[in-house]
């Protein structure tokens, strides 16, 4: 296995396309509220079960985050906003290693990822318990 090879044209093209799509999506969310886009689908999990999935509120939270309204973003998706520094670190480190053509390794031990998975599952369960003490885990109107 050659870990020092250069990125191929196809790999660079895929990275460029994904980057452009990410920028386009970010601009859409920056300039327009997700509720304004009729082509965005509603959460199928919520439609089928009536429960909030761990991702419910993410688009609205991203919109508010990109517009600098961090408190409202946190209100819509506290888990995402809390984990954002870790996600940025993970993606940044993996991209840096890929660009350097070195072996891409996860920056944390496996136990850390299990802890994140447990936190997401706990968030999912607690935000669907209909008690006022867990209301801060649900997006407004959720």
C-alpha positions as CSV (number, residue, x, y, z in Angstrom):
1,X,0.0,0.0,0.0
2,X,1.5,3.3,-1.1
3,X,0.8,6.0,1.4
4,X,2.9,8.6,-0.3
5,X,1.1,8.8,-3.7
6,X,-0.3,12.0,-5.0
7,X,-4.0,12.6,-5.3
8,X,-5.4,11.6,-8.6
9,X,-7.3,14.0,-10.9
10,X,-10.6,12.1,-10.0
11,X,-9.9,12.4,-6.3
12,X,-9.1,16.1,-6.6
13,X,-12.3,16.6,-8.7
14,X,-14.4,14.9,-6.1
15,X,-13.0,17.0,-3.3
16,X,-13.5,20.2,-5.4
17,X,-17.1,19.3,-6.2
18,X,-17.9,18.5,-2.6
19,X,-16.3,21.7,-1.5
20,X,-18.3,23.7,-4.1
21,X,-21.5,22.0,-3.0
22,X,-20.7,22.7,0.6
23,X,-20.1,26.4,-0.1
24,X,-23.3,26.6,-2.2
25,X,-25.3,24.9,0.6
26,X,-23.7,27.2,3.2
27,X,-24.6,30.3,1.1
28,X,-28.2,29.1,0.7
29,X,-28.4,28.6,4.5
30,X,-26.7,31.9,5.1
31,X,-29.0,34.0,2.9
32,X,-32.3,32.2,3.4
33,X,-34.0,30.5,6.3
34,X,-34.6,26.8,5.8
35,X,-38.4,27.3,6.2
36,X,-38.3,29.4,3.0
37,X,-37.1,26.6,0.8
38,X,-40.1,24.5,-0.2
39,X,-37.8,21.9,-1.8
40,X,-36.2,20.9,1.5
41,X,-37.8,17.8,2.7
42,X,-39.3,17.4,6.2
43,X,-37.7,14.9,8.5
44,X,-39.1,11.5,7.4
45,X,-38.4,10.0,10.9
46,X,-40.5,12.8,12.4
47,X,-43.3,12.3,9.8
48,X,-43.4,8.5,10.4
49,X,-43.0,8.4,14.2
50,X,-43.9,11.9,15.5
51,X,-40.5,11.9,17.4
52,X,-37.6,14.2,16.9
53,X,-34.5,12.6,15.5
54,X,-31.1,13.7,16.7
55,X,-30.7,15.9,13.6
56,X,-34.0,17.7,13.8
57,X,-33.3,21.5,13.9
58,X,-29.9,21.2,12.3
59,X,-30.6,23.2,9.2
60,X,-32.2,26.0,11.2
61,X,-29.3,25.9,13.7
62,X,-26.8,26.1,10.8
63,X,-28.6,29.1,9.4
64,X,-28.5,31.0,12.7
65,X,-24.9,29.9,13.3
66,X,-23.8,31.2,9.9
67,X,-25.5,34.5,10.7
68,X,-23.8,34.8,14.0
69,X,-26.8,34.2,16.1
70,X,-25.2,31.5,18.2
71,X,-27.7,31.5,21.1
72,X,-30.6,30.8,18.7
73,X,-28.5,28.2,16.9
74,X,-27.9,26.5,20.2
75,X,-31.6,26.6,21.0
76,X,-32.4,24.8,17.7
77,X,-29.7,22.1,17.9
78,X,-27.7,22.1,21.2
79,X,-25.9,18.8,20.4
80,X,-24.5,20.0,17.0
81,X,-23.4,23.4,18.3
82,X,-21.7,21.7,21.3
83,X,-19.9,19.1,19.1
84,X,-19.0,21.6,16.4
85,X,-15.4,22.3,17.6
86,X,-14.8,18.5,17.6
87,X,-16.3,18.0,14.2
88,X,-14.2,20.9,12.7
89,X,-11.1,19.3,14.3
90,X,-11.9,15.9,12.9
91,X,-12.6,17.1,9.4
92,X,-9.7,19.5,9.4
93,X,-7.2,16.9,10.6
94,X,-8.4,14.3,8.1
95,X,-8.3,16.8,5.2
96,X,-4.8,18.0,6.2
97,X,-3.5,14.4,6.3
98,X,-5.1,13.6,3.0
99,X,-3.6,16.7,1.3
100,X,-0.2,15.8,2.8
101,X,-0.7,12.3,1.4
102,X,-0.1,10.7,4.7
103,X,-2.1,8.0,6.4
104,X,-5.5,9.3,7.5
105,X,-6.0,8.3,11.1
106,X,-8.7,9.3,13.5
107,X,-7.4,11.9,16.0
108,X,-9.0,10.3,19.0
109,X,-9.1,6.8,20.6
110,X,-12.1,4.6,19.7
111,X,-13.6,5.0,23.2
112,X,-14.1,8.7,22.4
113,X,-16.3,7.9,19.4
114,X,-18.3,5.4,21.5
115,X,-18.8,8.3,24.0
116,X,-20.1,10.5,21.2
117,X,-22.5,7.8,20.0
118,X,-23.8,7.3,23.5
119,X,-24.3,11.1,23.8
120,X,-26.2,11.2,20.5
121,X,-28.5,8.3,21.6
122,X,-29.0,9.9,25.0
123,X,-29.8,13.2,23.3
124,X,-32.3,11.4,21.1
125,X,-34.1,9.8,24.0
126,X,-34.2,12.8,26.3
127,X,-35.4,15.3,23.7
128,X,-38.5,13.1,23.1
129,X,-39.5,12.8,26.8
130,X,-42.5,15.1,27.2
131,X,-41.3,16.8,30.4
132,X,-40.5,20.5,30.7
133,X,-37.1,19.9,32.1
134,X,-36.0,18.4,28.7
135,X,-37.7,21.2,26.7
136,X,-34.3,22.9,26.1
137,X,-33.2,19.9,24.0
138,X,-36.1,20.4,21.5
139,X,-36.1,23.0,18.8
140,X,-38.6,25.8,19.2
141,X,-42.0,24.6,18.1
142,X,-40.7,21.0,18.2
